[in-house]
Amino acid sequence: MFRSNISNKILIIAVLILLSAMAFGQSYIDPGLQKYINVGSLQSPFSAGGCERAYNTSYYEGLRWPAWYPYTDTHVIDRQWMVCKKFTDSKGDYYEHLGIMFSPSSLDPNYGFPMVLNQTGKFLTPTVEVDFNQKIEADYIDDYFSTNVSYDRKLVNVFNTYLGVEYTRTVYAYSQEYHDNYFITEYVLKNTGNTDYDEEIELPDNNIEDLLFGMMPRYTSREAVYTVDGAIGYGKDQWVSFMDMKDVSNYNPDSLRCFWTWLGQSSVASSSWDHIGAPDGGKGSLFNSKAGRLTAPQFSGMAFIHADKSATDKSDDTSQPLLSWHGGDTYPSVYELNESGSEDLYNMLTWSDVYGSSVDGAGKGDTIPMVGVNAMHKPYGDEIPQKKYEVTMKNDGGGAAALFTFGPYDLEIGESVRIVLVEAVSGLGRKKCVEVGENWLANSPNLKLPNGSATTNRDAYKNEWLYTGRDSLFQTFKRARAAFRNDLVIAEPPQPPTTFRINSEGDNIHLGWEPSPSESDANFGGYRIYRAMGSVDSFYHEIYACGAGTGNSIIYDYKDRDAIRGFSYYYYITAFSDGSLNTDASLNPVGELESGRAYTQTKRAAFLRRPQGEDLQNIRIVPNPYNLKADSRKPNATQLQFPGADGYDKIMFYNIPGKCVLKIYSERGDLIQEIDHQTGSGDEAWKITTSSGQIAVAGVYILFIEVTENIYVDSDPTKELIYREGDSVYKKFIIVR
């Protein structure tokens, strides 16, 4: 746990008030501020503090993959440090070692000040609406690019440190389907001599010696918390392995400098079954379906694609970083600017012998366990129980974390070094997780392995399929590296439509969209609509495709008449290219490309509504009375369900005209809510709230319905008139609390 300091927090608040327009023309950034990148299948928040604590007071959040499904967060914590030797601060105090840490949860102004957290986007986020409710994105775009680039998001975070080293990280993200599960992050460490928030240089003669930049990121598979062991939520049972780069003589440009993590065998859950991949079939299952689906398919990790050799030699140092693993909860205390914690930090980041001898690749010292100097799969194998790891690591139950160090660097004033890495998550797709898990749970007699051979060993079958996710992660690393080497330029999909609107109607679900800004491009192909039934995280299937120009050039139109009454439906739309410009196989597979699913996927349910009523006297209010007092004979009103994911806590008005206004009055005659009903259907919902957002109290209410336009059979003015504009009716209902 990170320690907080109340006096320091008061100082931060004072700085926020007094310095709102200072610091290089930028406003001072609230240390708790986060901005989300959510344009691809990998989505995550980023903090102004320079790294992500990940815990949001309820669960560990971030690096969600696949982001289309709940409980797929993989981030637990990201510890980062800088430490150097022979440092003299602005007060003249000398330190043989001095280190600082980055963290949004324990940000201390003694260590430095966050200056910038800015995110730019490639184009305006499309407008997505379901039944006139707009989808609100939490990606906090500050501006949009003025130049033509391939990436979809660029996030810049600047932090002035007590060491006088300005820390700048720049994160790039894509929505292109073959590049949407990683973030490329560039770190620039520049000796400016500025230790605080203003332009004054506190250390004009600052010379930094032996600067180390280290990280200890820890991952997990959040969904496995509910299927195997709750302790997995903070990273327990996570295994760390890495490419052995100690022999750099064998390095070539195609070698990967990387580490990867995955969820290993649980040490506390029942030993009667194999937990690798966390198949949903064990104790504590969240889903109670026991369907076997693998709930921890994620392989998370980082690859290192550039590190300056020195401040004056900008070529890639293939011996960097120093790569290892460490006990996730055990690390030096650098809460104070002191020599003791800083020396421990320096020794940990350089594998100093002060920590003792090696045991199974991990040393043990008196205070801090030494790093594991061998990839974890070498001394432990792929399926070792947690308890063996804990014994080696002196009962550090926090799970293993990767540990890596860049440096040492010497930086004279004005000099900088640049480091580039890619953070990614990959693994088996959801459909394969279902298939493999079902076969594993059923213990099928003839199980087909990835190489085409067969086995009767269900655990070997499951694990072999799971470990193909490691190959997928390596493929992701290579694609990201190829994009970096190509100046971040990749083949681009068309932009999505600028708007996507879904209306639930009486005999269809009506979808309309405005053209993609890319429609005039020579390689533009058309549009595809995908649909899922039942829940937002169900499987999606293509239900419609069309080419450019099939609309009226203003808006396109499609009516989903295959929807079944009583079910919820979710949609997304993509624009696709003809593939003629995606020809470089070194970057990704050639051929068609589609715009990112994340831009237009709906989060609210659409569903078939009732046909409009034909007689105002037949309007029904359900339930009436709306009774919140449950007894043994009938359910509480909040337990009544209606079609759609938001089917709780509402009153339904049935058999109403297709175009009308509904006004709800209190018994005293006060208008408390007005609903403009224009869907053409015969039902409308009221969520029991007033126009000011308050919950309606118990009492008698009056519903007034007035038809807003003439309504004819089949909407044809030449046919019979059903309702005349101005027709109206009053109805009464009761809320009991």
C-alpha positions in Angstrom: 0.0 0.0 0.0 1.2 3.5 -0.7 1.3 6.0 2.2 -0.6 9.3 1.9 0.5 12.6 3.5 -2.2 15.0 4.5 0.0 18.1 4.7 1.4 17.3 1.2 -2.2 17.0 -0.1 -3.0 20.4 1.4 0.0 21.8 -0.4 -1.1 20.2 -3.7 -4.6 21.9 -3.3 -2.9 25.2 -2.6 -0.8 24.9 -5.7 -3.9 24.0 -7.8 -5.5 27.2 -6.7 -2.6 29.5 -7.0 -1.0 28.1 -10.2 -3.9 27.4 -12.5 -2.3 29.2 -15.4 1.4 28.7 -14.9 4.0 26.1 -15.9 4.9 26.5 -19.6 1.5 27.9 -20.4 -0.1 24.7 -19.1 -2.5 24.4 -16.2 -1.3 22.4 -13.2 -2.8 18.9 -13.4 -4.8 17.4 -10.6 -2.7 14.3 -9.5 -5.8 12.2 -9.5 -6.7 13.0 -13.1 -6.9 10.2 -15.5 -7.7 10.0 -19.2 -8.8 6.8 -21.0 -7.7 5.5 -24.4 -10.5 3.3 -25.6 -10.4 3.1 -29.4 -9.3 -0.6 -29.7 -9.7 -4.0 -28.2 -7.2 -3.0 -25.5 -8.5 -0.1 -23.4 -7.0 1.6 -20.3 -6.8 4.8 -18.2 -3.6 6.8 -17.9 -2.7 9.0 -15.0 -1.1 12.4 -14.7 1.2 10.8 -12.1 3.3 9.1 -14.7 2.2 5.6 -14.0 -1.0 3.7 -13.1 -1.8 2.5 -9.6 -4.8 0.7 -11.3 -6.8 0.2 -8.1 -10.0 2.3 -8.2 -11.2 1.6 -4.6 -13.2 -1.4 -5.8 -11.0 -3.5 -8.1 -7.9 -3.3 -10.2 -8.8 -1.5 -13.4 -7.1 -1.1 -16.8 -5.5 -2.9 -19.7 -8.9 -4.5 -20.4 -8.7 -7.1 -23.2 -10.8 -8.0 -25.0 -12.5 -4.7 -24.0 -15.8 -5.8 -25.4 -16.4 -8.0 -22.4 -16.8 -7.3 -18.6 -14.2 -8.4 -16.0 -11.3 -8.6 -18.5 -9.0 -6.0 -16.8 -5.4 -7.2 -16.5 -3.7 -4.3 -14.8 -2.8 -4.5 -11.1 -0.1 -2.0 -10.5 2.8 -0.1 -12.3 5.6 0.9 -10.0 8.2 3.2 -11.6 11.3 4.8 -10.1 14.3 7.0 -11.1 17.4 6.9 -9.0 20.9 8.4 -9.5 24.2 8.7 -7.6 26.1 11.8 -6.2 23.2 14.2 -6.3 23.1 17.7 -4.7 19.7 19.3 -4.4 18.8 23.0 -4.6 19.3 23.3 -0.8 22.8 22.0 -1.0 22.1 18.7 0.5 24.2 15.8 -0.9 23.1 12.3 -1.4 25.3 9.4 -2.4 22.1 7.9 -3.9 18.7 9.6 -4.4 15.6 8.0 -5.8 12.0 9.1 -6.5 8.9 7.1 -7.4 5.9 7.7 -9.7 2.5 6.9 -8.5 -1.0 8.6 -8.8 -2.1 7.1 -5.4 0.8 8.5 -3.3 1.9 11.4 -5.3 4.2 13.6 -3.2 5.1 17.1 -4.3 8.6 16.4 -2.8 9.2 14.1 -5.8 7.9 16.5 -8.5 4.9 17.9 -10.2 2.7 16.6 -13.0 2.5 19.3 -15.7 0.7 17.9 -18.7 -1.9 15.2 -19.4 -3.2 15.8 -22.9 -4.9 13.5 -25.4 -5.5 14.1 -29.1 -7.6 12.2 -31.5 -7.5 11.4 -35.2 -11.1 12.5 -35.8 -14.3 13.5 -34.0 -15.8 10.6 -32.1 -19.0 9.4 -33.8 -22.4 10.1 -32.3 -24.1 6.9 -31.2 -27.6 6.9 -30.0 -30.1 4.2 -29.0 -33.7 5.3 -28.7 -32.5 9.0 -28.4 -30.0 8.2 -25.6 -26.5 9.2 -26.6 -23.5 7.1 -25.8 -21.1 9.1 -23.7 -17.4 8.3 -24.2 -14.9 8.7 -21.3 -11.9 9.2 -23.5 -11.4 12.9 -22.7 -10.2 14.2 -26.0 -8.5 17.6 -25.7 -7.9 18.3 -29.3 -7.7 16.6 -32.7 -4.8 16.1 -35.0 -4.0 18.8 -37.6 -1.8 16.4 -39.6 -2.5 13.1 -41.3 -1.3 10.3 -39.1 -2.0 6.6 -38.8 -2.5 6.3 -35.1 -5.9 7.1 -33.6 -4.8 8.5 -30.2 -1.8 10.3 -28.8 -1.5 10.9 -25.1 1.3 13.2 -23.7 2.2 13.2 -20.0 4.9 15.5 -18.6 6.2 15.4 -15.1 8.9 17.6 -13.5 10.9 15.6 -10.9 12.9 16.5 -7.8 16.0 15.3 -9.6 15.7 18.0 -12.2 14.9 15.4 -14.8 11.8 16.1 -16.8 9.9 12.9 -17.5 7.8 12.9 -20.7 5.8 9.8 -21.8 3.9 9.8 -25.1 1.4 6.9 -25.8 0.2 6.0 -29.2 -2.8 3.8 -29.9 -4.5 2.4 -33.0 -8.0 1.2 -33.8 -6.9 -0.8 -36.9 -7.9 -4.4 -36.3 -4.4 -5.9 -36.5 -2.9 -3.2 -34.3 -5.6 -2.4 -31.7 -4.3 -4.5 -28.7 -1.2 -2.6 -27.8 0.1 0.8 -26.8 3.5 2.1 -28.0 5.0 4.3 -25.3 8.0 6.6 -25.7 9.8 7.9 -22.6 12.1 10.9 -22.8 14.2 11.7 -19.7 15.7 15.2 -20.0 17.9 17.0 -17.6 16.3 20.4 -17.4 17.3 21.3 -13.8 13.7 22.3 -13.1 12.4 20.6 -9.9 9.0 22.2 -9.6 6.0 23.7 -11.4 7.4 27.0 -12.6 9.8 28.1 -15.3 12.6 29.0 -12.8 15.5 26.5 -13.0 16.5 25.4 -9.5 19.5 23.3 -10.6 21.2 25.2 -13.5 24.4 23.2 -13.1 22.7 19.9 -12.6 24.8 16.9 -13.7 23.1 13.6 -13.3 25.3 10.5 -12.8 24.3 6.9 -13.2 20.6 7.5 -13.7 18.5 4.4 -13.6 14.9 4.2 -14.8 13.1 1.2 -13.5 9.6 -0.4 -13.6 7.8 -3.2 -11.8 4.5 -3.7 -13.5 2.2 -6.4 -12.2 -0.7 -8.0 -14.1 -3.6 -10.4 -13.5 -6.7 -11.8 -15.1 -9.6 -10.2 -13.3 -12.4 -12.6 -14.3 -10.5 -15.5 -12.6 -11.2 -13.8 -9.3 -14.7 -15.2 -9.6 -13.8 -18.6 -10.9 -10.7 -19.7 -9.0 -9.5 -17.5 -6.2 -10.2 -14.0 -5.1 -6.6 -13.3 -4.3 -5.8 -13.4 -8.0 -7.3 -9.9 -8.1 -4.1 -8.4 -6.8 -1.8 -10.5 -9.0 -1.3 -13.7 -7.0 -0.4 -16.7 -9.1 0.8 -14.6 -12.0 4.0 -16.0 -13.6 6.6 -13.9 -15.3 9.0 -15.1 -18.0 11.2 -13.2 -20.4 13.6 -13.6 -23.3 17.1 -14.1 -22.0 19.0 -11.2 -23.4 22.1 -11.6 -21.3 24.0 -13.0 -24.3 23.7 -10.0 -26.6 26.3 -11.5 -28.9 23.5 -13.6 -30.5 21.2 -10.6 -30.8 19.8 -9.8 -34.3 17.2 -7.1 -35.3 14.4 -9.7 -35.3 15.1 -10.8 -31.7 12.4 -9.8 -29.2 13.5 -8.2 -26.0 10.3 -8.8 -24.0 8.6 -10.3 -21.0 5.2 -11.9 -20.7 3.0 -12.9 -17.8 0.0 -15.3 -17.5 -2.1 -16.9 -14.7 -0.5 -20.1 -13.4 -1.8 -22.9 -11.2 -3.6 -21.7 -8.0 -2.0 -22.7 -4.7 -5.2 -22.4 -2.6 -8.0 -23.5 -4.8 -9.0 -27.1 -4.8 -6.2 -29.4 -6.2 -8.8 -31.7 -7.8 -8.7 -29.8 -11.1 -6.2 -27.9 -13.2 -6.7 -24.1 -13.0 -4.4 -23.0 -15.8 -6.5 -20.6 -17.9 -9.2 -20.5 -15.1 -11.9 -22.6 -16.7 -15.3 -21.7 -15.4 -16.2 -24.9 -13.6 -14.7 -24.6 -10.2 -15.7 -23.3 -6.8 -16.8 -19.7 -6.5 -17.9 -19.3 -10.1 -19.5 -16.0 -10.8 -21.6 -17.4 -13.6 -22.9 -20.6 -12.0 -23.1 -22.0 -15.5 -20.1 -24.3 -15.1 -19.8 -24.1 -18.8 -16.0 -24.4 -18.6 -15.1 -21.2 -20.6 -11.5 -20.2 -20.0 -11.8 -16.9 -18.0 -8.0 -16.1 -18.0 -6.8 -16.4 -21.5 -4.7 -13.2 -21.3 -1.0 -13.1 -21.9 0.2 -9.6 -20.9 3.6 -8.1 -21.2 6.0 -5.6 -22.8 8.5 -5.6 -25.6 11.4 -3.1 -25.7 12.0 -1.6 -29.1 14.5 1.2 -28.5 16.8 2.5 -25.7 19.4 5.1 -26.4 22.9 4.0 -25.6 23.7 7.3 -24.1 22.8 11.0 -24.2 25.1 11.4 -27.1 24.7 8.0 -28.8 21.0 7.7 -30.0 21.5 4.2 -31.5 19.5 1.3 -30.0 21.3 -0.4 -27.1 20.4 -4.0 -27.6 21.6 -5.0 -24.1 18.9 -2.9 -22.5 16.9 -3.3 -20.3 18.2 -5.4 -17.5 15.2 -7.8 -17.3 14.0 -9.9 -14.4 11.1 -10.5 -12.1 10.5 -9.7 -8.4 8.2 -10.3 -5.5 5.2 -8.0 -6.3 4.7 -6.7 -2.7 8.3 -6.4 -1.7 10.4 -3.4 -2.8 12.4 -0.6 -1.2 10.7 2.2 0.6 11.4 5.5 -1.2 8.6 7.4 0.5 11.2 9.7 2.0 14.0 11.5 0.1 16.7 9.7 2.0 19.9 7.7 1.4 18.8 4.4 2.9 15.7 3.7 0.7 17.5 5.2 -2.4 20.5 2.9 -2.0 18.2 -0.1 -1.6 16.4 0.9 -4.8 19.7 1.3 -6.7 20.8 -2.1 -5.6 17.5 -3.8 -6.5 17.5 -2.2 -9.9 21.1 -3.4 -10.6 20.9 -6.9 -9.0 23.4 -6.0 -6.4 24.9 -9.0 -4.5 23.9 -7.3 -1.3 20.7 -9.2 -1.6 22.2 -12.7 -1.2 22.7 -15.8 -3.2 20.6 -17.4 -5.8 17.9 -20.0 -4.9 16.1 -21.4 -8.0 17.0 -18.3 -9.8 15.9 -16.0 -6.9 18.1 -14.7 -4.2 17.1 -14.0 -0.6 18.4 -11.1 1.5 17.6 -9.9 5.0 15.2 -7.2 3.9 14.4 -7.4 0.2 14.4 -10.5 -1.9 16.7 -10.4 -4.8 15.3 -10.4 -8.3 14.7 -13.6 -10.2 17.6 -13.6 -12.6 16.2 -16.5 -14.7 13.0 -16.5 -16.6 10.4 -18.0 -14.3 9.5 -20.8 -16.6 13.1 -22.1 -16.4 13.3 -22.8 -12.6 9.6 -23.3 -12.1 8.0 -24.7 -15.3 4.7 -23.5 -16.6 2.4 -24.9 -13.9 4.1 -24.5 -10.5 1.8 -23.9 -7.5 2.1 -20.5 -5.9 3.4 -21.9 -2.6 6.8 -22.9 -4.1 7.2 -19.4 -5.4 6.2 -18.0 -2.0 8.8 -20.1 -0.2 11.5 -18.9 -2.5 10.4 -15.3 -2.2 10.1 -15.3 1.6 6.3 -15.6 1.6 5.7 -12.6 -0.6 2.1 -13.4 -1.5 1.6 -10.5 -3.8 2.4 -12.5 -6.9 5.4 -12.0 -9.3 5.9 -8.8 -11.1 8.3 -8.0 -14.0 11.2 -5.9 -13.0 13.4 -4.1 -15.6 16.0 -1.3 -15.5 17.3 1.1 -18.1 20.6 2.8 -17.6 22.8 3.9 -16.1 22.8 7.2 -18.0 24.9 10.3 -17.4 23.0 13.5 -18.3 24.5 16.9 -18.4 22.1 19.9 -18.3 20.0 19.9 -21.5 20.8 16.3 -22.4 18.2 13.6 -22.7 17.7 9.9 -23.5 14.8 8.2 -25.2 13.2 4.8 -24.5 10.4 3.1 -26.5 8.4 0.1 -25.4 5.2 -1.6 -26.3 2.7 -2.9 -23.8 0.2 -5.4 -25.1 -2.3 -8.1 -24.2 -3.4 -11.0 -26.3 -4.6 -14.6 -26.1 -7.3 -16.9 -27.2 -10.4 -15.3 -28.6 -13.7 -15.6 -26.7 -15.2 -18.2 -29.1 -12.2 -20.4 -28.7 -12.3 -20.0 -25.0 -15.9 -21.2 -25.0 -15.1 -24.2 -27.3 -12.0 -25.3 -25.4 -13.6 -24.8 -22.0 -16.7 -26.8 -23.0 -14.6 -29.7 -24.3 -12.4 -29.6 -21.2 -15.4 -29.6 -18.8 -17.1 -32.5 -20.8 -13.8 -34.4 -20.8 -14.4 -35.3 -24.4 -12.7 -38.6 -25.5 -11.0 -37.2 -28.7 -9.5 -33.7 -28.2 -7.7 -32.0 -31.0 -4.6 -30.1 -30.2 -3.4 -27.0 -32.0 -0.9 -29.0 -34.1 -3.7 -31.3 -35.4 -2.9 -34.3 -33.3 -5.4 -35.7 -30.7 -5.2 -36.4 -27.0 -7.4 -37.9 -24.3 -5.7 -35.7 -21.6 -8.2 -32.9 -21.1 -5.7 -30.7 -19.1 -3.0 -31.1 -21.7 -5.5 -30.2 -24.4 -6.7 -27.1 -22.5 -3.2 -25.9 -21.7 -1.8 -26.4 -25.2 -4.6 -24.2 -26.6 -4.1 -21.6 -23.8 -0.3 -21.3 -24.5 -1.0 -20.4 -28.2 -1.9 -17.0 -26.7 1.8 -16.6 -26.0 2.5 -16.8 -29.7 -0.3 -14.3 -30.4 1.4 -11.9 -27.9 4.7 -12.3 -29.7 3.0 -11.6 -33.0 1.5 -8.4 -31.5 5.0 -7.3 -30.3 6.4 -7.8 -33.8 3.6 -5.8 -35.4 4.1 -3.0 -33.0 7.8 -3.0 -33.6 7.2 -2.9 -37.4 4.9 0.1 -36.9 7.5 1.9 -34.9 10.2 1.1 -37.4 7.9 2.5 -40.1 7.6 5.8 -38.3 4.2 4.7 -36.8 2.7 4.5 -40.3 0.4 1.5 -41.0 -2.4 0.8 -43.5 -5.4 2.7 -42.3 -9.1 1.6 -42.4 -11.8 4.1 -43.4 -13.2 6.3 -40.7 -16.5 5.1 -39.2 -19.8 6.8 -40.0 -20.1 10.1 -38.2 -23.4 9.1 -36.6 -25.1 5.8 -35.8 -28.7 5.9 -34.5 -30.8 2.9 -33.5 -34.5 3.3 -32.8 -36.7 0.5 -31.3 -39.9 0.4 -33.3 -43.1 -1.7 -33.4 -42.2 -4.1 -36.2 -38.4 -3.5 -36.7 -35.3 -2.0 -35.1 -34.5 0.9 -37.3 -30.8 1.7 -37.9 -29.6 4.9 -39.7 -26.1 6.4 -40.2 -24.5 9.3 -41.8 -21.6 8.6 -44.3 -18.0 8.0 -43.3 -15.7 11.0 -44.1 -13.6 8.4 -46.0 -16.4 7.6 -48.5 -14.8 9.7 -51.2 -11.5 7.7 -51.0 -10.7 5.6 -54.0 -10.3 2.4 -51.9 -13.6 2.8 -49.9 -15.6 -0.4 -49.9 -18.8 0.1 -47.9 -20.5 -0.6 -44.6 -21.2 -3.6 -42.4 -23.6 -3.9 -39.5 -23.1 -6.5 -36.7 -25.6 -7.6 -34.1 -25.6 -9.4 -30.8 -28.6 -10.8 -29.0 -29.2 -11.0 -25.3 -26.4 -9.0 -23.8 -23.8 -6.5 -24.9 -21.0 -9.1 -24.5 -22.6 -11.8 -26.6 -21.1 -12.9 -29.9 -21.7 -10.5 -32.8 -22.7 -11.6 -36.3 -22.8 -9.6 -39.6 -26.4 -9.0 -40.5 -26.1 -6.4 -43.3 -23.6 -4.9 -45.8 -23.8 -2.3 -48.5 -21.6 -0.3 -50.7 -21.0 3.4 -50.9 -23.7 5.5 -52.5 -26.6 3.2 -51.6 -28.0 5.8 -49.2 -29.4 9.2 -50.2 -25.9 10.8 -49.7 -27.2 12.3 -46.4 -28.1 9.3 -44.4 -28.2 5.5 -44.8 -31.0 3.3 -43.6 -31.6 -0.3 -42.6 -34.5 -2.0 -40.8 -33.7 -5.1 -38.8 -36.9 -7.1 -39.3 -35.4 -10.3 -38.0 -35.4 -9.2 -34.4 -37.5 -11.3 -32.0 -39.9 -9.7 -29.6 -38.8 -10.0 -26.0 -35.0 -10.0 -26.6 -32.4 -7.3 -26.3 -30.2 -6.4 -29.3 -26.8 -4.6 -29.5 -25.1 -3.3 -32.7 -22.1 -1.8 -34.2 -21.3 -0.5 -37.7 -18.0 -0.4 -39.5 -16.8 1.1 -42.7 -14.5 -1.1 -44.8 -11.9 -0.6 -47.5 -11.5 -2.7 -50.7 -8.0 -3.7 -49.6 -6.1 -2.1 -52.5 -3.9 0.1 -50.3 -3.2 -2.6 -47.6 -0.4 -4.4 -49.4 2.5 -4.5 -46.9 2.5 -8.0 -45.3 5.3 -7.0 -43.0 2.9 -4.8 -41.0 -0.2 -7.0 -41.0 -2.2 -9.3 -43.3 -3.1 -7.7 -46.6 -6.6 -7.1 -47.8 -9.7 -5.4 -46.5 -9.6 -3.3 -43.3 -12.6 -2.2 -41.2 -13.0 0.8 -38.9 -12.7 0.2 -35.2 -15.6 -1.5 -33.5 -15.1 0.5 -30.3 -16.2 3.7 -32.0 -19.8 2.7 -32.7 -20.7 -0.3 -30.5 -23.9 0.4 -28.6 -24.0 -0.1 -24.8 -27.8 0.2 -24.4 -30.3 -2.4 -25.6 -32.6 -2.0 -28.5 -35.7 -4.2 -28.8 -38.9 -4.6 -30.7 -41.6 -2.4 -29.2 -45.3 -3.1 -29.3 -47.3 -1.8 -32.3 -49.0 1.4 -31.4 -52.5 1.2 -29.9 -55.6 2.2 -31.9 -57.8 3.4 -29.1 -56.9 5.9 -26.3 -59.2 4.1 -23.9 -57.1 0.9 -24.2 -53.9 2.5 -22.8 -52.4 0.4 -20.0 -50.0 1.4 -17.1 -47.9 -1.5 -15.9 -47.5 -2.1 -13.0 -50.3 -0.2 -11.4 -50.0 0.3 -8.5 -46.2 0.4 -8.6 -45.6 -1.2 -5.2 -42.2 -1.2 -3.6 -43.4 -3.3 -0.6 -42.8 -6.9 -1.4 -44.6 -9.7 0.5 -44.8 -13.5 0.1 -47.6 -13.4 -2.4 -46.1 -11.1 -5.0 -42.7 -9.6 -6.0 -41.4 -6.2 -5.3 -42.1 -3.9 -8.3 -38.4 -3.4 -8.8 -38.1 -7.1 -9.5 -40.4 -6.9 -12.5 -38.4 -7.2 -15.7 -39.1 -5.8 -19.1 -37.2 -6.4 -22.4 -33.9 -4.7 -22.4 -30.8 -4.5 -20.2 -32.3 -1.5 -18.3 -35.5 -3.4 -17.4 -35.6 -2.5 -13.7 -37.2 0.3 -11.8 -39.6 1.6 -14.4 -43.2 1.9 -15.2 -44.4 1.0 -18.8 -47.1 2.8 -20.7 -48.6 0.3 -23.3 -50.9 0.7 -26.3 -50.1 4.4 -26.7 -50.2 6.3 -30.0 -47.0 6.2 -32.0 -46.5 10.0 -32.0 -47.6 11.7 -28.7 -46.4 13.6 -25.7 -46.8 12.1 -22.2 -47.1 14.4 -19.2 -47.0 13.1 -15.7 -48.6 15.3 -12.9 -48.6 14.9 -9.2 -52.0 14.7 -7.3 -51.7 18.5 -6.7 -51.4 19.1 -10.4 -47.6 19.8 -10.6 -46.0 18.7 -13.9 -43.1 16.5 -12.8 -42.0 14.8 -16.0 -42.7 15.2 -19.8 -41.8 12.5 -22.4 -41.8 13.2 -26.1 -42.7 9.9 -27.7 -41.8 9.8 -31.4 -40.8 6.2 -32.1 -44.0 5.1 -33.8 -44.3 2.3 -31.3 -47.0 1.5 -28.7 -44.9 1.6 -25.5 -42.9 4.0 -23.5 -41.0 3.7 -20.2 -40.7 6.1 -17.2 -37.8 5.5 -14.8 -39.7 6.9 -11.8 -37.8 10.1 -11.8 -38.8 13.7 -12.1 -37.5 16.2 -14.6 -35.1 17.4 -12.0 -33.7 13.9 -11.4 -35.4 13.2 -8.1 -37.1 9.8 -7.3 -40.9 10.1 -7.4 -42.4 9.8 -4.0 -45.4 7.7 -3.0 -48.8 9.0 -4.1 -51.4 9.2 -6.8 -50.2 10.5 -10.3 -52.1 11.6 -13.4 -50.9 10.7 -16.9 -52.0 13.0 -19.7 -51.4 11.8 -23.2 -51.8 14.0 -26.3 -51.4 13.0 -29.9 -48.9 15.3 -31.6 -49.8 14.6 -35.3 -52.3 12.9 -37.5 -51.7 9.1 -37.5 -52.9 6.9 -40.4 -52.9 3.2 -41.0 -49.4 2.2 -42.2 -48.4 5.8 -42.0 -50.2 6.3 -45.3 -52.2 9.6 -45.4 -54.5 8.0 -48.1 -55.6 5.4 -45.6 -57.8 5.4 -42.5 -57.1 8.0 -39.9 -56.3 6.4 -36.5 -55.6 9.4 -34.4 -56.1 13.1 -35.0 -53.6 15.7 -33.8 -54.8 16.9 -30.4 -56.6 13.8 -29.3 -55.9 13.2 -25.6 -56.8 11.1 -22.6 -56.1 11.1 -18.8 -55.1 8.1 -16.8 -54.4 7.6 -13.1 -51.8 5.4 -11.4 -50.3 4.9 -7.9 -46.8 4.6 -6.5 -46.6 2.8 -3.1 -43.4 2.9 -1.0 
